[in-house]
């Protein structure tokens, strides 16, 4: 049964709880007061610097032409880059490893090494290993020839690719 005394206690308890929350809010604002008031310029604990939206964007640099990079390639640096390839390839004529030998690869027909079974994906991608085809293959082997057996991730740096191709070309001359 609801009498006036019970109703008065309920309303008093509600008002008391509201008063405690309001006092807590007031105390929190005094303790954690921000400069400039609530929602001021520096209302957060620290400021994160962001780029100005109106600042002019830096012009994107075009990737250098492979022919220009290849013309100034250094076979000595290419020999060091070739160390990544030595796990699977040899540079001795006729000596295949996990991958085919790379002696005379520049200018050679694709999938033409005797005694090595190719996956077939290379023959569909190119006919001859030109420096440009080798560069595209070395950049992303599975992108150049989807389905290739070569599990190498690729050489992202165009100078590394040019140097290693120049090295491969110099050993077969």
N, C-alpha and C positions, 0 to 999 in steps of 0.2 A: 504494500500500500504506500502511495506517495503522499506524504503530508508536507506541510510548508517547511518544517524543520529540515527534512531530507533535501528538499529543493534548495533551501538556503545554503546548506553545506555543499551541495554539488556546484552551485554557482560560485560560491566562495573558493572552492578548490580550483575551479577553472580560472578564476581571476588571479589567484595566487600563482598558479603555474605560468600564466601569461606574464605576470609581473616579474617572475624569476627569469624567463626567457628575454624580456625586454632589458632587464638589468645586465644580463650576460652579454647581450648584443652591445650595449653601451660600454661595458668594460672591455670587450674585445676591440671595439673601435678605438678606444683610448690606447690600448696596448699596441695594436698593430696598425696605427694610423699611418696612412700613406701621404707623401708630399703632395700638396695640391688637393687634398680631400679625396673622396670616394670617386674612383674612375678617372683620376688625373692623368697627366701625361706619363708619369712614371709609376703607375699603379701596380705593376708587377714587381716581383722581387728582384729581377735583373732585366736588363734591356738586351734584346737580340737585334744586332745590327743586320739590316737587310739591304740589298742593292736598291738603289733608287730606280723606280719604275720609269722615270723619264730620262735616265742616263742612256746615251747611245750604246747600242750593243756593239761588241767588238766584231769586226768583220771576220767571217770564217776563212781560215786559210785553206786554199785548195791543196789537195794532195799532189805532191810532185809527180811529174811524168816519169814512168819507169825507165824510159829510154835515156832521159837525162841523168838519172841516178846511176843507171847501169854503165853509162859512158865514163863515169868517174869512180867506178867501183874499185875496191882494193882487194885483190886475191889473198893477201896476207891476213886481212881481217876475216875474210871468208873462210879461211882454213880453221880459224878459231870457232866460227859459227858452225862449221861442219861437224864439230865434236858432238853436237846434238844429234847428228844423223848417223854417227858411227855405230850406235847401238844396233842398228838394223842394216846399214848399207856399207859396202866397201868401195874403194876406188880402184881396186885392182881389176884389170880386164879379165872377165870370165869367172871371177870368184863371187858368187852370190852369197848373201847372208840371209837374214829373215826377209829382207827386201832385195831387189835386183842390184847388181853392181852399177855404179854410177860413172864408170870410165867412159868418156865420150858421150855422155847423156845429152849435152847441148847440141842440137841439130839431129839427134837420132830419132828414128821412128818410135812412136809410143808403143809399148807392149812388144818390143822386138828383141829382148834379151833371151838367148837360147837357154833352156833349162830352168826357166822360171815360169810358174803358172800365175798368170795375172787374173784379176777378178772380172775383167771385161768392161768395167765401168770406165777405165781410162781410154780405151779405144773409142768410146762414144763421145768423150769429152774433147779430144784433140787428135791430130794426125802425127804431128812432129813436135818434139820438145824444143820449141823456140824459147829464147830467154823470157819472152812475155808469158808464154804458157807455163813455163816453170815457175815464174813469179806468182801467177794466179794460183797454181797448184800448191805452192809452198805457203801461201798466205792462208788458205783454208782448204786442205785436201778433200774433206768430205763435201764441201760446198762446190768445189770445182768438178769433182767426179763422184756424185752420190753413189754409194755402194762400194767404194774402193776399200781394199783391205787395210790400207795404211791408217793406223790409229793415231798418228801424230796430230797434235792440235793445230800446228801451223806457226809460222813466223810472222808476227804482226808488223814488224819494222821493215819498211821498204828498203832501207839501206842494208840491213842484214840479208835480205833476200838477194839483192843485187850483188853483194859481196860474195855470198856462197855460190851463186851462179857463175860469177867471174872466176872463182876458184875452181869450180868444176870444169869450166871451159879451158882454164890454163893448164890443168893436169893432163888433158887429152891432146894437147897440141904438140 
